[in-house]
Amino acid sequence: MQSDIKGIAFDLDGTLYPNYRMNIRLLPFILKEWKLVAAFGKARNIIRKEQENGSPLPDDFYLYQAEQTAKLLSENDAGKVRDKIDRMIYRGWEPLFKKIKLFKAVKETLAAMRGKNFKLGLLSDFPPETKLEYLGVGGIWDAVLCSERCGALKPHPLSFIKLAEALSLKPEEILYVGNSYPYDVIGAAKAGMKTAWLKPALQPVKKPTPDFSFNNYRQLYKFMLS
């Protein structure tokens, strides 16, 4: 399979770094703004369910997300809610990444893949550019995309297809690496990509089975570069 792969693309949150490291730092914000966080999460679940059911994608994802969040908060001004989400969640959480550490061997693995002439891509549900800079892995990618800007959340295949286009590769020439089975593995597979699942060590492999499952980046390194 490795000989068919020309590009390797990654999810960000929970894939390049452990989620728990971010969750610990988010706890004070969550306790203070729990209503916003809860409504925001429910709104995104509603949007994913609509996508799954084949509903038309909104022309403005961020406005639609704000409208759904506003309804759950019983707030009439969706514009105000949109500004709050942008200010407090999207931009507000980014500085926390200055203190987040990557999984072991992430940088070495990315550098080695670059050395083997694989194209590198990244696709995240949340805006990734500033996070990547803070994590110390900015500027190494051939394409960096945000699914929200594409108009649909994972696992909708739209953003995966746009990622392949940005990398100038066919979907089947890309291995997509992610920690979320329902969002990353299923979404990438629906778009025609090969998949690698970063899963907890004791969790069984699910079906449909990803092309590769691994517990740490040393395993991914050996799989792709051996």
Buried (B, 14 or more C-beta within 10 A) or exposed (E): EEEEBBBBBBBBBBBBBBEEBBEEBBEEBEEEBEEBBBBBEBBBEBBBEBBEEEEEBBEEBBBBBBBBBBBBBEBEEBEEBBEBBBEBBBEBBBEBBEEBEBBEBBBEBBEBBBEEEBBBBBBBBBBBBBBBBBBBBBEBBBBBBBBBEBBBBBBBBBBBBBBBEBBEBBBBBBBBBBBBBEBBBBBBBBBBBBBBBBBEEEEEEBEEEBBBBBBBBEBBBEBBEE
